[in-house]
Structure formats: C-alpha cells, structure tokens
C-alpha cells in the first residue's frame, strides 16, 4: 500500500467473556478493503509500573492457565470475526503481552 493510498480506519470496542469474566478488546480495520484479511492479536503491556499494576500482573504470572484462557478467548473473537482470514493470524506483545503470547504457544495454539 503506497503512502498516498486511501483508507477508512474504523475502530470499535469488542466485549467478550472468559467464563463469567467480561473482557474488552479493541478492533481496528480499514473499511475500504473488501473481503477477509489477516488479523493481528496485540496483547497489551501493563501501564504504570506501580504496586497495583504489579499485583494485577502478578496474578497472571502465578496462574499461567488463566493467562492462556483470557488470551485464547480474545484470539477466538479475532478468528471468528467476519473480516478475519482465520488462516492468517499473528499475535504480538511486549513485556506482559509478550509473555502472554508465548503462553498461547505453550498452550498449543498456533
């Protein structure tokens, strides 16, 4: 895509669940493109490195299964989205996000 190419980026907050826990994702896509397209799951980093955020992140580091489940639930939302080519999906993240993506792989997801 050239720098002069037109785009119409749409964004939306997507709610989904892991069991009874309500989670939120953020979906962004170019509405001018037609058909299915690759999807990228981006797992966030913990902002504000303070005692509270370390405590929240620590719970997921202590229970990697929950970390995997939450990430897998988000991945499923992306895979099932009508605009996503489910055969062309990647996952990336930094720090906490990178660990989460590695846990997806360790859990057997491609």
DSSP file (Angstrom, degrees, kcal/mol; ACC not computed):
  #  RESIDUE AA STRUCTURE BP1 BP2  ACC     N-H-->O    O-->H-N    N-H-->O    O-->H-N    TCO  KAPPA ALPHA  PHI   PSI    X-CA   Y-CA   Z-CA
    1    1 A X              0   0    0      0, 0.0     2,-0.1     0, 0.0     0, 0.0   0.000 360.0 360.0 360.0 128.1    0.0    0.0    0.0
    2    2 A X    >   -     0   0    0      1,-0.1     3,-1.4     4,-0.0     0, 0.0  -0.336 360.0-109.7 -79.7 164.0    1.5    3.3   -1.0
    3    3 A X  T 3  S+     0   0    0      1,-0.3    -1,-0.1    -2,-0.1     0, 0.0   0.788 119.5  53.8 -63.9 -26.5    1.6    6.4    1.3
    4    4 A X  T 3  S+     0   0    0      2,-0.1    -1,-0.3     0, 0.0    -2,-0.0   0.476  82.4 119.3 -86.2  -2.3   -1.0    8.1   -1.0
    5    5 A X    <   -     0   0    0     -3,-1.4     2,-0.2     1,-0.1     0, 0.0  -0.320  65.5-119.4 -66.0 145.1   -3.4    5.2   -0.7
    6    6 A X        +     0   0    0     26,-0.0     2,-0.3     2,-0.0    -1,-0.1  -0.541  34.8 175.0 -83.5 151.2   -6.8    5.9    0.8
    7    7 A X        -     0   0    0     -2,-0.2     2,-0.3     2,-0.0    23,-0.1  -0.976  26.5-155.6-148.7 161.1   -8.0    4.2    3.9
    8    8 A X        -     0   0    0     -2,-0.3    23,-2.8     2,-0.0     2,-0.4  -0.712  21.9-159.6-138.8  82.3  -11.0    4.5    6.2
    9    9 A X  E     -A   30   0A   0     -2,-0.3     2,-0.4    21,-0.2    21,-0.2  -0.508   7.9-168.9 -74.1 123.4   -9.9    3.1    9.5
   10   10 A X  E     -A   29   0A   0     19,-3.3    19,-2.2    -2,-0.4     2,-0.3  -0.862   2.1-168.8-108.6 145.2  -12.8    2.0   11.7
   11   11 A X  E     +A   28   0A   0     -2,-0.4     2,-0.3    17,-0.2    17,-0.2  -0.962   8.7 170.4-133.1 152.1  -12.4    1.1   15.4
   12   12 A X  E     -A   27   0A   0     15,-2.1    15,-3.1    -2,-0.3     2,-0.5  -0.980  33.5-119.0-157.7 148.7  -14.7   -0.5   17.9
   13   13 A X  E     -A   26   0A   0     -2,-0.3     2,-0.5    13,-0.2    13,-0.2  -0.773  30.9-157.6 -86.5 132.6  -14.5   -1.9   21.4
   14   14 A X  E     -A   25   0A   0     11,-2.6    11,-2.8    -2,-0.5     2,-0.4  -0.957   0.6-154.7-116.7 121.9  -15.4   -5.5   21.5
   15   15 A X  E     +A   24   0A   0     -2,-0.5     2,-0.3     9,-0.2     9,-0.2  -0.773  24.5 156.1 -94.5 141.6  -16.7   -7.2   24.6
   16   16 A X  E     -A   23   0A   0      7,-2.0     7,-3.6    -2,-0.4     2,-0.3  -0.912  28.5-120.3-151.2 174.7  -16.2  -10.9   25.2
   17   17 A X  E     -A   22   0A   0     -2,-0.3     2,-0.5     5,-0.2     5,-0.2  -0.911  12.7-161.3-128.0 150.7  -16.1  -13.3   28.1
   18   18 A X  E >  S-A   21   0A   0      3,-2.2     3,-1.9    -2,-0.3     2,-0.4  -0.921  84.5 -52.2-119.7 100.1  -13.8  -15.8   29.7
   19   19 A X  T 3  S-     0   0    0     -2,-0.5     0, 0.0     1,-0.3     0, 0.0  -0.587 123.1 -21.2  65.8-121.6  -16.3  -17.8   31.7
   20   20 A X  T 3  S+     0   0    0     -2,-0.4     2,-0.5    -3,-0.1    -1,-0.3   0.484 114.7 105.4 -95.0  -5.4  -18.2  -15.1   33.7
   21   21 A X  E <   -A   18   0A   0     -3,-1.9    -3,-2.2     1,-0.0     2,-0.4  -0.665  65.0-142.2 -83.5 122.5  -15.4  -12.5   33.4
   22   22 A X  E     -A   17   0A   0     -2,-0.5     2,-0.3    -5,-0.2    -5,-0.2  -0.712  24.5-176.2 -84.7 129.5  -16.3   -9.8   30.9
   23   23 A X  E     -A   16   0A   0     -7,-3.6    -7,-2.0    -2,-0.4     2,-0.4  -0.782  14.0-140.5-121.3 163.9  -13.2   -8.6   28.9
   24   24 A X  E     -A   15   0A   0     -2,-0.3     2,-0.3    -9,-0.2    -9,-0.2  -0.988  14.8-178.7-130.6 140.3  -12.7   -5.9   26.3
   25   25 A X  E     -A   14   0A   0    -11,-2.8   -11,-2.6    -2,-0.4     2,-0.5  -0.797  23.0-129.4-123.2 170.8  -10.7   -5.8   23.1
   26   26 A X  E     -A   13   0A   0     -2,-0.3     2,-0.4   -13,-0.2   -13,-0.2  -0.984  20.0-162.1-127.5 118.8  -10.1   -3.1   20.6
   27   27 A X  E     +A   12   0A   0    -15,-3.1   -15,-2.1    -2,-0.5     2,-0.4  -0.864  10.1 177.5-106.3 132.5  -10.7   -3.8   16.9
   28   28 A X  E     +A   11   0A   0     -2,-0.4     2,-0.3   -17,-0.2   -17,-0.2  -0.999  10.4 154.5-133.5 136.7   -9.3   -1.7   14.1
   29   29 A X  E     -A   10   0A   0    -19,-2.2   -19,-3.3    -2,-0.4     2,-0.8  -0.987  46.3-105.0-156.3 160.1   -9.7   -2.3   10.4
   30   30 A X  E >   -A    9   0A   0     -2,-0.3     3,-1.1   -21,-0.2   -21,-0.2  -0.819  24.9-162.3 -91.4 112.0   -9.7   -0.5    7.0
   31   31 A X  T 3  S+     0   0    0    -23,-2.8    -1,-0.1    -2,-0.8   -22,-0.1   0.616  84.3  67.2 -72.6 -12.7  -13.3   -0.3    5.9
   32   32 A X  T 3  S+     0   0    0    -24,-0.1    -1,-0.2     2,-0.1     2,-0.2   0.694  84.2  86.8 -80.8 -17.9  -12.3    0.4    2.3
   33   33 A X  S <  S-     0   0    0     -3,-1.1     2,-0.3   -25,-0.1     4,-0.1  -0.550  71.0-145.8 -78.5 147.4  -10.7   -3.1    1.9
   34   34 A X        +     0   0    0     -2,-0.2    -2,-0.1     2,-0.1    -4,-0.0  -0.817  52.7  14.5-112.4 155.2  -13.0   -5.8    0.8
   35   35 A X  S    S-     0   0    0     -2,-0.3     2,-0.1     2,-0.0    50,-0.1  -0.118 101.6 -33.2  79.9-178.2  -13.0   -9.5    1.7
   36   36 A X        -     0   0    0     48,-0.1     2,-0.3     1,-0.0    48,-0.2  -0.437  60.9-174.0 -77.2 150.8  -11.2  -11.2    4.5
   37   37 A X  E     -b   84   0B   0     46,-2.7    48,-2.9    -2,-0.1    51,-0.1  -0.924  32.6 -77.7-140.9 164.4   -7.9  -10.0    5.7
   38   38 A X  E     -     0   0B   0     -2,-0.3     2,-0.4    46,-0.2    51,-0.2  -0.221  44.1-144.8 -60.5 153.8   -5.1  -11.1    8.1
   39   39 A X  E     -b   89   0B   0     49,-2.1    51,-2.1    46,-0.4     2,-0.5  -0.940   8.2-159.3-122.2 146.8   -5.6  -10.4   11.8
   40   40 A X  E     -b   90   0B   0     -2,-0.4     2,-0.6    49,-0.2    51,-0.2  -0.981   7.8-151.6-127.1 119.7   -3.1   -9.5   14.5
   41   41 A X  E     -b   91   0B   0     49,-2.9    51,-2.7    -2,-0.5     2,-0.6  -0.812  14.9-165.4 -86.7 119.4   -3.8  -10.0   18.1
   42   42 A X  E     -b   92   0B   0     -2,-0.6     2,-0.5    49,-0.2    51,-0.2  -0.938   4.5-155.6-110.3 117.7   -1.9   -7.4   20.1
   43   43 A X  E     -b   93   0B   0     49,-2.7    51,-0.7    -2,-0.6    54,-0.2  -0.817  21.9-122.8 -96.8 127.7   -1.6   -8.1   23.8
   44   44 A X        -     0   0    0     -2,-0.5     2,-0.3    49,-0.1    -1,-0.1  -0.078  11.5-126.4 -67.4 162.7   -1.1   -5.0   26.0
   45   45 A X        -     0   0    0     51,-0.2     2,-0.6    52,-0.1    50,-0.1  -0.708  38.2 -95.9 -98.0 157.0    1.7   -4.2   28.3
   46   46 A X        -     0   0    0     -2,-0.3     2,-0.1     1,-0.0    50,-0.1  -0.688  43.6-146.2 -77.9 119.6    0.9   -3.2   32.0
   47   47 A X        +     0   0    0     -2,-0.6     3,-0.3     1,-0.1     6,-0.0  -0.386  68.1  27.7 -79.6 161.7    0.9    0.5   32.1
   48   48 A X  S    S-     0   0    0      1,-0.2     2,-2.0    -2,-0.1     5,-0.3   0.948  77.6-134.7  51.9  90.3    2.1    2.5   35.1
   49   49 A X        +     0   0    0      4,-0.1     2,-0.2     3,-0.1    -1,-0.2  -0.535  56.8 130.3 -77.2  84.5    4.6    0.3   36.9
   50   50 A X  S  > S-     0   0    0     -2,-2.0     4,-2.4    -3,-0.3     5,-0.2  -0.703  75.6 -88.0-126.1-179.6    3.3    0.7   40.4
   51   51 A X  H  > S+     0   0    0     -2,-0.2     4,-2.0     1,-0.2     5,-0.1   0.879 123.9  52.2 -60.7 -38.4    2.4   -1.6   43.2
   52   52 A X  H  > S+     0   0    0      2,-0.2     4,-2.2     1,-0.2    -1,-0.2   0.938 112.0  43.2 -65.4 -47.8   -1.2   -2.0   42.0
   53   53 A X  H  > S+     0   0    0     -5,-0.3     4,-2.8     1,-0.2     5,-0.2   0.880 113.0  53.0 -68.3 -36.1   -0.3   -2.9   38.4
   54   54 A X  H  X S+     0   0    0     -4,-2.4     4,-2.5     1,-0.2    -1,-0.2   0.888 109.5  50.1 -62.7 -37.3    2.5   -5.3   39.5
   55   55 A X  H  X S+     0   0    0     -4,-2.0     4,-1.4    -5,-0.2    -2,-0.2   0.921 112.2  46.3 -67.0 -43.7   -0.1   -7.0   41.8
   56   56 A X  H  X S+     0   0    0     -4,-2.2     4,-0.9     1,-0.2     3,-0.4   0.940 116.5  44.0 -63.5 -47.7   -2.6   -7.4   38.9
   57   57 A X  H >X S+     0   0    0     -4,-2.8     4,-1.9     1,-0.2     3,-0.7   0.888 107.2  61.6 -63.6 -38.5    0.1   -8.7   36.5
   58   58 A X  H 3X S+     0   0    0     -4,-2.5     4,-2.1     1,-0.3    -1,-0.2   0.838  95.6  60.2 -58.5 -34.9    1.5  -10.9   39.2
   59   59 A X  H 3X S+     0   0    0     -4,-1.4     4,-1.2    -3,-0.4    -1,-0.3   0.882 107.6  45.3 -61.6 -37.4   -1.8  -12.8   39.5
   60   60 A X  H << S+     0   0    0     -4,-0.9     7,-0.4    -3,-0.7    -1,-0.2   0.855 110.5  52.7 -75.1 -34.6   -1.5  -13.8   35.8
   61   61 A X  H  < S+     0   0    0     -4,-1.9     3,-0.4     1,-0.2    -2,-0.2   0.836 110.5  49.5 -67.3 -30.7    2.2  -14.8   36.2
   62   62 A X  H  < S+     0   0    0     -4,-2.1     2,-0.4     1,-0.3    -1,-0.2   0.786 119.3  37.4 -75.9 -28.5    1.2  -17.0   39.1
   63   63 A X    >X  +     0   0    0     -4,-1.2     4,-1.6    -5,-0.2     3,-0.6  -0.736  64.6 172.8-127.4  82.3   -1.6  -18.7   37.1
   64   64 A X  H 3> S+     0   0    0     -2,-0.4     4,-2.6    -3,-0.4     5,-0.2   0.761  76.4  65.1 -63.2 -25.8   -0.5  -19.1   33.6
   65   65 A X  H 3> S+     0   0    0      2,-0.2     4,-2.7     1,-0.2    -1,-0.2   0.919 103.1  46.3 -64.1 -42.7   -3.6  -21.2   32.7
   66   66 A X  H <> S+     0   0    0     -3,-0.6     4,-2.6     2,-0.2     5,-0.3   0.905 110.6  53.7 -64.9 -40.5   -5.8  -18.1   33.3
   67   67 A X  H  X S+     0   0    0     -4,-1.6     4,-2.1    -7,-0.4    -2,-0.2   0.935 111.8  45.1 -57.3 -46.9   -3.4  -16.0   31.3
   68   68 A X  H  X S+     0   0    0     -4,-2.6     4,-3.0     1,-0.2     5,-0.2   0.920 112.1  51.5 -63.1 -45.1   -3.8  -18.6   28.4
   69   69 A X  H  X S+     0   0    0     -4,-2.7     4,-2.1     2,-0.2    -2,-0.2   0.920 111.0  46.9 -60.5 -45.4   -7.5  -18.8   28.7
   70   70 A X  H  X S+     0   0    0     -4,-2.6     4,-1.7     1,-0.2    -1,-0.2   0.923 115.6  45.2 -64.8 -43.5   -8.0  -15.0   28.6
   71   71 A X  H  X S+     0   0    0     -4,-2.1     4,-2.5    -5,-0.3    -2,-0.2   0.897 111.7  52.4 -67.1 -39.6   -5.7  -14.6   25.6
   72   72 A X  H  X S+     0   0    0     -4,-3.0     4,-2.3     1,-0.2    -1,-0.2   0.862 106.1  54.7 -64.8 -35.2   -7.3  -17.6   23.8
   73   73 A X  H  X S+     0   0    0     -4,-2.1     4,-1.6    -5,-0.2    -1,-0.2   0.913 110.6  45.5 -64.1 -41.9  -10.8  -16.0   24.3
   74   74 A X  H  X S+     0   0    0     -4,-1.7     4,-1.9     2,-0.2    -2,-0.2   0.898 111.4  52.4 -66.0 -40.8   -9.5  -12.8   22.6
   75   75 A X  H  X S+     0   0    0     -4,-2.5     4,-2.9     1,-0.2    -2,-0.2   0.894 106.6  53.6 -61.7 -40.4   -7.9  -14.8   19.9
   76   76 A X  H  X S+     0   0    0     -4,-2.3     4,-2.5     2,-0.2    -1,-0.2   0.893 105.5  53.3 -63.3 -40.0  -11.2  -16.7   19.2
   77   77 A X  H  X S+     0   0    0     -4,-1.6     4,-0.7     2,-0.2    -1,-0.2   0.926 112.3  45.1 -59.9 -44.1  -13.0  -13.4   18.9
   78   78 A X  H >< S+     0   0    0     -4,-1.9     3,-0.8     1,-0.2    -2,-0.2   0.928 113.2  49.7 -65.4 -45.3  -10.5  -12.3   16.2
   79   79 A X  H 3< S+     0   0    0     -4,-2.9     7,-0.2     1,-0.2    -2,-0.2   0.879 113.7  46.2 -60.6 -38.9  -10.6  -15.7   14.4
   80   80 A X  H 3< S+     0   0    0     -4,-2.5    -1,-0.2    -5,-0.2    -2,-0.2   0.536  83.1 115.7 -84.8  -6.9  -14.4  -15.6   14.3
   81   81 A X  S X< S-     0   0    0     -3,-0.8     3,-1.8    -4,-0.7     5,-0.1  -0.413  72.6-127.3 -65.5 137.6  -14.7  -12.0   13.1
   82   82 A X  T 3  S+     0   0    0      1,-0.3    -1,-0.1    -2,-0.1    -4,-0.0   0.697 107.3  51.7 -62.4 -18.7  -16.3  -12.0    9.6
   83   83 A X  T 3  S+     0   0    0    -47,-0.1   -46,-2.7    -5,-0.1     2,-0.4   0.550  91.6  96.4 -91.9  -7.4  -13.5   -9.8    8.3
   84   84 A X  E <   -b   37   0B   0     -3,-1.8     2,-1.1   -48,-0.2   -46,-0.2  -0.687  67.3-142.7 -92.9 132.0  -10.7  -12.0    9.5
   85   85 A X  E >   -     0   0B   0    -48,-2.9     3,-2.6    -2,-0.4   -46,-0.4  -0.807  18.2-157.5 -82.9 102.0   -8.9  -14.7    7.4
   86   86 A X  E 3  S+     0   0B   0     -2,-1.1     3,-0.3     1,-0.3    -1,-0.1   0.589  87.0  62.3 -65.5  -9.3   -8.6  -17.2   10.2
   87   87 A X  E 3  S+     0   0B   0      1,-0.2     2,-0.3    -8,-0.1    -1,-0.3   0.492 101.9  53.9 -89.3  -4.6   -5.7  -18.9    8.4
   88   88 A X  E <  S+     0   0B   0     -3,-2.6   -49,-2.1   -51,-0.1     2,-0.4  -0.662  75.1 134.6-132.1  77.2   -3.6  -15.7    8.5
   89   89 A X  E     -b   39   0B   0     -2,-0.3     2,-0.3    -3,-0.3   -49,-0.2  -0.974  25.8-177.0-128.1 140.0   -3.4  -14.6   12.2
   90   90 A X  E     -b   40   0B   0    -51,-2.1   -49,-2.9    -2,-0.4     2,-0.4  -0.874  11.8-149.9-126.3 162.6   -0.4  -13.5   14.2
   91   91 A X  E     +b   41   0B   0     -2,-0.3     2,-0.3   -51,-0.2   -49,-0.2  -1.000  19.0 170.9-135.0 136.4   -0.1  -12.5   17.9
   92   92 A X  E     +b   42   0B   0    -51,-2.7   -49,-2.7    -2,-0.4     2,-0.3  -0.934   3.3 155.6-138.9 161.0    2.4  -10.0   19.3
   93   93 A X  E     -b   43   0B   0     -2,-0.3     2,-0.4   -51,-0.2   -49,-0.1  -0.948  30.2-125.1-175.7 163.9    3.0   -8.3   22.6
   94   94 A X  S >  S-     0   0    0    -51,-0.7     3,-2.1    -2,-0.3     2,-0.3  -0.968  73.1 -31.0-123.1 137.7    5.7   -6.6   24.7
   95   95 A X  T 3> S+     0   0    0     -2,-0.4     4,-2.4     1,-0.3     5,-0.2  -0.400 144.4  13.6  59.1-112.7    6.7   -7.5   28.3
   96   96 A X  H 3> S+     0   0    0     -2,-0.3     4,-2.3     1,-0.2    -1,-0.3   0.915 134.9  51.1 -55.8 -42.3    3.4   -8.8   29.9
   97   97 A X  H <> S+     0   0    0     -3,-2.1     4,-2.2     1,-0.2    -1,-0.2   0.886 108.7  50.2 -63.0 -40.1    2.0   -9.0   26.3
   98   98 A X  H  > S+     0   0    0      2,-0.2     4,-2.2     1,-0.2    -1,-0.2   0.898 110.4  49.7 -65.1 -41.0    5.0  -11.0   25.0
   99   99 A X  H  X S+     0   0    0     -4,-2.4     4,-2.2     2,-0.2    -2,-0.2   0.915 110.1  51.7 -62.2 -42.5    4.7  -13.4   27.9
  100  100 A X  H  X S+     0   0    0     -4,-2.3     4,-1.8    -5,-0.2    -2,-0.2   0.907 109.0  49.4 -62.0 -42.9    1.0  -13.9   27.2
  101  101 A X  H  X S+     0   0    0     -4,-2.2     4,-1.8     1,-0.2    -1,-0.2   0.904 110.3  51.1 -64.3 -40.9    1.7  -14.6   23.5
  102  102 A X  H  X S+     0   0    0     -4,-2.2     4,-2.7     1,-0.2    -1,-0.2   0.884 107.1  54.2 -62.5 -37.4    4.3  -17.1   24.5
  103  103 A X  H  X S+     0   0    0     -4,-2.2     4,-1.9     2,-0.2    -1,-0.2   0.856 103.3  56.2 -66.3 -34.4    1.8  -18.8   26.8
  104  104 A X  H  <>S+     0   0    0     -4,-1.8     5,-2.1     2,-0.2    -1,-0.2   0.941 110.9  44.3 -58.1 -45.8   -0.6  -19.1   23.9
  105  105 A X  H ><5S+     0   0    0     -4,-1.8     3,-1.8     1,-0.2    -2,-0.2   0.914 111.9  51.6 -65.7 -43.4    2.1  -21.0   22.0
  106  106 A X  H 3<5S+     0   0    0     -4,-2.7    -1,-0.2     1,-0.3    -2,-0.2   0.806 104.4  59.2 -63.0 -28.0    2.9  -23.1   25.1
  107  107 A X  T 3<5S-     0   0    0     -4,-1.9    -1,-0.3    -5,-0.2    -2,-0.2   0.465 125.7-101.6 -80.2  -1.5   -0.7  -23.9   25.4
  108  108 A X  T < 5S+     0   0    0     -3,-1.8     2,-0.3     1,-0.3    -3,-0.2   0.460  75.6 137.3  99.6   1.0   -0.7  -25.4   21.9
  109  109 A X      <       0   0    0     -5,-2.1    -1,-0.3    -6,-0.2    -2,-0.1  -0.613 360.0 360.0 -81.9 142.5   -2.3  -22.7   19.8
  110  110 A X              0   0    0     -2,-0.3    -1,-0.1   -20,-0.0    -5,-0.1   0.487 360.0 360.0 -76.6 360.0   -0.7  -22.0   16.5
